[in-house]
């Protein structure tokens, strides 16, 4: 079986992919960007391992042997599922490999922003702490999570993990279902206006869709508490970046933590790039999924998906 990995480096070079070699002849490319690169590299493939590279009629037309596409991720929006199904090509993704890490990163944002850690770290390292005549400094107020209301958009596995942790911190948890189809009864489900008005922390864990695009924008910021902290570890376009910039500059909300932005990597034309105050805005480069443990699980799950396919099983197939 000829296995072609188009974006091997998306798993990180510190994580081995040698297990894939047990399943066939493996060719790994560091990264694959253009349509022409994809077409050339997959033309003899039986199995394609991809992440962002487009998998559609244009890139696969001259690859007659492809039987399986394995996403090195949970998302599969780079795949034309209908086209793949018409060709008999199965598409399998990786599920739940980064739930713990994304939830952990959510609280890294929450704790850093609520406790003003960037300010106090700078205060000590600048020499100001050494120059003062008292043992402590808390001139910039900070607050506990206990007793606060934690709002969640997207009560899937990650949302539920965040809800569990927030509850352990002593927060009241509420959530909103964008589709209105959530059957979760462990926490209180509320309408959007209630979510915005009551949340001290609002974390986003929903997939990107027509319903979630610009879900948090100018009108939503007006309805939020001025002390609210927004955390987006979902998809960048769920939050309108220009409107977030204006909300932070005008003080409509207190702070935001973003692991995702509208267009990645961050462009200088994105107004959020102007904010250098890490007490108001923290941005990380789409890494919430990427702990060593999570990336290792992702690689191993791709192995299991291919191995299952070889046994005639449809494991994690999204276009049956």
N, C-alpha and C positions, 0 to 999 in steps of 0.2 A: 504494500500500500504506500503510495506516494503522498506524503504529508508536507504541506507548505505552510509555514508560519510567516505571515506577512509583516507582523509588527512585534517581533520577539522582545524588543526592548520595552514594550509597554508593561511587561511583567517585572522589569528591573533586571539589570545584569547581575545583581547580587543574589538573585534567585535562580536556581538551576532548573532547566527544562529537559534535562537528560532523560527523564522518565518517558517522554514522548518517543524516544528512539526505540523503546521496547515494542512499539506498535507498528513500525514501518520505517521506510527511508524518509528522513526528515531534512528539509531544507529550511533554514531560518534566515530571514532578512531582518536587519536591524529596524528598519521602518519602511513603509511603502505609502507614498503620498498620492502620486498621480494616477489617473485612469490607465494610462499607457503602461506604467509600471505594474499595476495590478494584472492587466491582461496578459502581459508577457510572463509574469511569474507564476500564474495559476494554470497556464494552458495545458500542462500535463498532470495536474494535481488530481488525486482521488479525494483528499480531505484538505480543506483550507481552514487554518486557524487565523482569525481576524479580530480586529477590535473596532477601528474607525474606517478602515478601507472599504470603499463601496462594493457591495455585492449585489449586482443587478444584471439586467439583460446586456448592457454595454460591456461590462467587465467580464462576464461569464460566457458570452456567446461562443467564444473560441476555446472553451474549456469543456470538452465533451465528456470527460471522465469523472467530473466532480459528483460525489454522492452525498457528502456531508460538509457543512460549514459549522465550525465550532467558534462561538464567540468567546474571546478571552475577557469576558465581562458579563454583566447581567443584561445590559442594554443590547437591543438588536435593531435599532433604527437605521443602521447602515445597510441592512438587508432588505431587499424587495422580496417579502415573504411570498407574495402571490406568484411572482416569477419563479422563485425557487421551487415552489410546490408544483408549478406547471412542468418543471423539468424533472420532478422526482427527487430534488435535492432537499435533504433534511437540514434544518437549522437548529442547533442546540446552544443554549446559553448556560451560564453558571449562576446559581442561585445562592443567596444568603452567605456568601463567603466573606463579606465585609461588614455585616450587621454590627458586630461588637465595636469595630474600629470607627465607623461613622457615628455611632452613639457616643463613643468616647470623645471624639473630636467635637461633637456638639457641646459637650460640657466643658471641654477645654476653652472654647469660645466663651461660654456663659460665665465661667469662673474668672477668666482673665479680664473680661469686660466689666463684670459686676464688682470685682474687687480692685479694679484700677491697677492691675499688676504692671502694665507697661509704665505707668507713672511712677510707681514706687520703686521699680527696678532702676529706672533712670535716676530717681532721686538719690538712691544709695550710691550708684556708680559715678554720679557727677561730683561726689564729694560733699554735697549739701548735708547729708546725714552725719558725716564725720565732723562737720563744722558746727552742728547744733549742740545745745547744752542740755538736752533731755534724751532719755533712753529710747523713746518711741516717737513715731510721727504718723498721724492720721488726718492731716489737714484736708485732704480730698476725701469726702465721705464715701463709704462703701457699705454694702448691705448683704444680709443673709439671703440664701435661697429659701430657707424654711419660711412657710407662711405666704409665699408668693404664688401667683397663678401661672402655670406653665401651659401655653397653648400649642397645639400640634396640628399641622396640616399634613394628612397622609398617615393613616393608622395601619400601615403594613408592618412587616417584621421590625424594621428600623424604628418606626414611630412607636411601636409597642415597647421596644427596648428602652427608648428615651423616656417613655411614660413611666416605666418601672423605676428607672434611676431617679427621675424627678420626684416620684413618690417617696423614694428612700431619702431624698434630701428634705422632705417635708413640704413639698409643693402640692397645691391643688392642681390636678391635671384636667384640662378640657380639650376637646378636639373637634375639628370640622372635616367632614367628608365632602370633597369637591363634587364627586359624582352623586352623593346622596345614597350610595349603596352599601356603606359600611354596616357590618353586622356586629361590630365590637360593642360590648356592653360593660366592659371592665372600667371604663371611664366615661364621663359625661360628654355626650355629643351635643354640640351647639350650632346655631346658625353663624354665618360669617360675621355679621355685625357684632354679635355677642363675643365671638372669639377675639375680634380686634379691640373691642372696648375693655375687656377684662384681662387680657394677657399681659403679664409683666415680662415674660419671656415668650417669644413666638418662634418656634422652629419648624422648618419646612422639610418634609420628607416625601413629597409626592412626585410621581413621574411627570414629565413634560407632555402636555397635550393641548388641544385647543381650549380646553376648560381651564387649564392651569397657567397658560401663558399670560404674563402680566397680572397674575392673581393678586400680587401686592404692588400697587402703583399709587398715584397721587391721591386719589380719593380714599384709599385704604389707610395711608399714613395719617390723614386728617382724623381718622376715627380711632387711632391708637393712642395709648398713654404717652405723654411726653417722657416718661421714665422707662418706656419699653425698650427691650433689647431684641432685635431681629436676628435670627440665625438661619442662613440658607445653605444647607448641605444637600439640596435636591438637584435642581438644574438651574442654570443661570437665568434664563428668560422667565422664570416664575416671578422674579422681582424686576421691575423696571429700574434699570440702573440710574438713569437720569433723574427719575423721581426720588430714588433713594438718596442720591447726592443732595438734592434740594431739601429733603426731609432732615438730613443730618446737619446741613448748613443752617437751616432755620430753627433747629431744635424741636422739630415735630416728634422725633423719637430720640432716645438717649444715645444709642449705639447700635452697631451691626457687626456681625461676624459672617464672612462669606468664604466658602470654599469653592464656589462656582460663580461665574459672572456671565453676562450676556454673550460675549464672544471671547474665546480663550485661544491663546494667552491674552492677558490684559493689554489693551491697546492704549496708547497715550491719548487718544481721542475720547476714551471713556472718562467721563467727569470724575468718577471715583478715584482715578489715578492722581487727582489733585489733593486728596485728603491724606496728609502725612501723620495726623494725630492718631496714634494707635489706641488711645483711650476711647475714641469714637468709632473707629473702623479698623477691623482686622481682616486681612485678606490672605488666604493661603492658596497655593497653586494647584487646586483640584487634587488634593492628596488624602482626603478623609478616608478613602477606600484602601489606601496603599501601605498599610503596615506590612512588615516582612511576613508576619503570620498570614495576613489576608491574601497577599500576592502568592504565597506558597500554596494556600488552599485553592486559589484560582487555577494555578497551573495543574494541580493534582485533580481538580474537578474536570478540566479539559481532558486529561488522561482518561478519567473514568467515563466521560461521554463518548470518546472514541472507542474505548474498549467495549463498552456496551453496544455500540453500533456494530462492531465486528462480530459480536455474539448474536446479532439480529434483534437487539433490543432498542427501543426508542427512549433513551434517557434524556430528560430535560429538553425534548424537542418542542419548539414553539410553533411549528407549522405542520402538524400531523396530517 
